[in-house]
Amino acid sequence: MRFRTTLVLFALTAALVVFIKFYETKRPNTEEANRRAQNVINFERDKIDGVVIQNGEERIELKRADKKWRLESPVKDLADGSTVDSLLFDLEDWKKDATISGKEIEADKSRMAEYGVAKAKLRLKLQGADAPPGILFGNNAALEGKTYVRLENSKDVFLAAQSIKNQISKKPEEFRDRKLTDTVATQVIRLSLKTAAGEMELQKQGDHWQIVKPLRARADDQKVNDLIAQITTSRIAQFVADDAGDLHPYGLTEPRGTVTIFTADDKQGQILQIGGVPEKEKDQIYVRFAPRKFIYTLPNKIETILSTRPNDLRDRHLVRFDQNQLDRITIDVPGKTKTVLSRKDQNWTIVNRNNRLANAAEARRLIDLLAGEQVTNFVADVASDLPKYGLDKPQLTVTLSSFASENTAETKAGEHPLATIAFGKIDGENIFARVGEEPFVVAVHRSTLDNIFADPLQWQDLTIFKFKPEQIHRLALFTDHEQSLIRGPNNQWEWVTGDGPINTVTVQSLVNTLASLHAVRWIANIPPAAFDKPQLVATFTTSTDDKAQHKVTISGPSADGTSMARTDEHEGTFVISSSDLSALRGALGQAPSPSPAASASPSVAASPVAPPTP
């Protein structure tokens, strides 16, 4: 029995503790209570879904739905949410400066007329859960910036800041949203444009825009987004009339142009019709915006939309491809060996040359060149006569691909082309080109073709030798005579062929150059007799393999002053830099120092001076 009694008492105690804790959490603390007592009204802003302003005979009614404010009276339109939110923010912090109690007013009823709250023309009512009582605004007080107000359920009169009164004394149109639409440009996925020149339609596919009417072509993303932004960022200059009446005075019976924007959730679209110019405001233009069912004026810069043509919005980049997916480049020139480049991480190899290391910087340059190349002219929208442009048998084709070595859930093994660019006939400073199966022909700068290496040998890595200088232990130079050296037991150079003091600085420079020799570039179409009379041949062996001789042969200077070179390790010919050539041509021996007698200036015999002429 005692245990049951104890249990009941324990349960009652626990319940009392929970109740007290709950009550205390819901009850405002002293500081909060004092703050609320100083406010004219108290409310929770998130629960307010309506605002009604009565100013004499004029009634302004605002409603919130789906987090958006709308003006319901005196006209139905979008409301300026920032204006309404600002009003609610200020109401939350609206303080009483003084309170005149109802008893004081009852004692001196003549003061009621002084306050002007008995028959207030300006009233404010918030709507929503736990909304405060309505507010009656009276006369302005003698104190600057202060006014008298009273709550409709109280006889007390408060002296408060005049700012709220000023905010709600605005005309109805000042509560209307001057943004034409609350849609932002990034939400638009389709665009339709109708003008006297015809119809145009654009569709967003993934992250990029496409022109789908009157032709199918890539669109310039930035230009399309700028066009859309002209609509989505437009600010209304004047609220003119609803669109239920006669549209003829505004030039909207037969609009000069119509733009319709579509979002993913809007299948009907938002229609903007562009009409005439007001007689008095020449810098504005009448428009009808169907979603708001109203006629407005906008700044006349919106007129630029009417002059938009398909070519104005076309992507002028020659080709569009995802560089992150690109890992294979194929260059095909009729009659020549095909070049196939493959990427792994940041390294490139020449697939059809036993995966020899390729010039990664040159591959990167080609990718940047193609990605940045601009069309100089849209030549033909229908590629029906390819022979006319030399595109039935292109002189060079570049295929950019993604290559999968194994089957996966996403892709099958093999090459998956991202884009194919064919280059046809040359036309002055331009060359005709076509991308994949796109139905049109374009022209690009002729120099584009000149900057694409057609020979696999030109794609070789620029590294010729990759040794450490100390690994070279025997070297020889052949010009009009032979000079050869070998490292002695003490790592000092000794003559094999030659005599006299050795110029160790020159030798070290030569060794450093040979050990890390690089090509300036690889070249094709070498004249057959280029190496008939070389100006220099350098050979060397290394300590790692004394039997393997490395050889560099340098041709005579060409007409442009450059010198070509070749090695036994690499197929092809490369340009050698002038600094490397200078190092290889250095004299290995030191010139003998002149004797003191020989270095003295020779004496000059004095000539007899002739006597002056009489």
C-alpha positions, 0 to 999 in steps of 0.5 A: 500500500505504501509503495503504491502511494509513493508511486502515485506521488512520484507520478504527480510530482513528475507531471508537475515538473513537466508542466512547470517547465513547459509553462516557463518555456512558453512564458516570456522572460522579464526582458522579453516582456518589457520589450513587448510592452513597449511595442505598439502591437505584437505579432508573429510575422510568419503568421501574417497572411494579409494586410488591409489599409483603409485610407478614406474611401480607398481600400488596399488589400494585400494577401500572401499565398505560397510565400508571395504577396498579391494585391487584391484591391483596388486591382488584382496584380503582383505586389512588391514583396519587399515593400510589404515585408519592410512594413511588417519588419518596421511594425514589429519594432514600432515603439510607443513613445508615450501613452495617454490612458483612456481615463485621461481622455474620458476626463477631458474629452476635448482632447480626443479631437486633438488626437484625431483617432475618434474618426480616423480615416487611415486604418491598418489591419493585419490578418492571420493567426493571432493577428493584433487588433487594427490600428487607427492613425490620427493627427501628427503630433507637435513633436516632429516625426511623431503621430497619434495612434489607437488600437481598435480594441482600446481607448488608450492613445499612443504617441509613436513614430510617424514612419508607419503612417508614411509607409501606408499612406502610399498610392495603391500602385506603390504596392505593386511589383514593378518587376515584370515577372518574378521568374529568373533567367535561369528558370527559363527552358524554352523561348519563342519569339515572333516578329514581322521577320518571322518566328524563332524558337529556342530550347534548352538542352542540358546546360546549352541552348539550341535554336530549333526554329527556323533552323536547327543550330547551336545557340550562343548561351550568353546571348540567349540568356541576355535576351531572356534577362531583358524580360525577367529584369524589366522594370515597369515604368507605368501601370496603364490599364487592365487588358480587358478593354480596347487594346488598339490605343496601345498598338496591342491589337496587332502587336509588333512582336511577341515573346513567350518564355517557358519554365519547367513548371509552366507549359502555357508560357508567359507571353509578353506583347510589344506594342506602340510608343506613348505620345508623351513618353517617347522613351517608353513602350506599351506592353501587355504581359498576359500572366498579370492581365495588364498593360504597362509601359517599359523602357523602350530598350525592350524594342531591341528584341524585335530586331533579333534574327536567328544568326544573332543568337547562333553560337559562333564557336566552331565546335562545342565539346566537353573537354573533361570527356575528351581523351582521344584526338584523331587527325586524318589527312588523305594520302598521309598516315593518320595521327591518333593521340590518346590521353591518360591523366595529363600525358598524351601518347601517339597511339599509332606510333607504339604509344610513344610520348606525345607533345602534351603542350601541343595537344593542349594548344590544339584543344584550346584552338578548336574550343576557342575558334570562332566562325567568321561566316555562316555560309550555308544553312543547308549543306546540300552541295558539299563538293562546292565547299570541298567538304565531300572530300575534306583535306583534313578531318579532326575527330574528338572522342571519348575512349573506353577500354572496357565495357561498363554499365554506362558505355561500351568499349571503344571510341565514342566521338564527341565532335568531328570537324571537316575542313574543305576548300580555302576561300581567301583568308577563310576555309570552309568547315562542317561539324559532324552531321550539322546541316550547315557550312561555316567559314573559319580563319584559314590559319586554323588549318595551318595550326593543326599538325597533319604528320604524326612525327610532328606530334612527338615529345620535344624531349630528345635526350634525358640524361644526367650530365655526369652520365656522359663520359665520352663525346666527339664533335665533327665539323671541319675537324674532329674533337673528342674527349673522355672522362679520366679516372679522376672524372677530369676530361682528357683528349682522345683527339685534340691537344692543348688545354681543355676549356672545361667551362665550354665542355660542361656547357656542351655536356649539359646541352646534350644531356637534356636536349629539346626540340623547338618543334618537329617539322615535316616536308624536309628537303632531301638534300638538307643533311647532305652537308651537315654543319656539325655532328655530335656523338656521345656515350654514357656510363650506363651503356658504353656500347650505345652511341647517341648521335645528333646531326645538324644541317646547314642553316636554312633560309630563315636562319633556323637549323634542323637536326635529327638523331638516330633515336627519333624518326623525323627532323626537329628545329634546334634552338640557337642557344643549344646550337651555340653550346654545341659549336663551342671550342673544346680547347683553350686558345694558347695564351700569347707571350708577353713580347707578342702581346706588346704593341709593335713600335711605330717608326717616326716619319720625318716631318717635311719642311713647310712650303715657302 
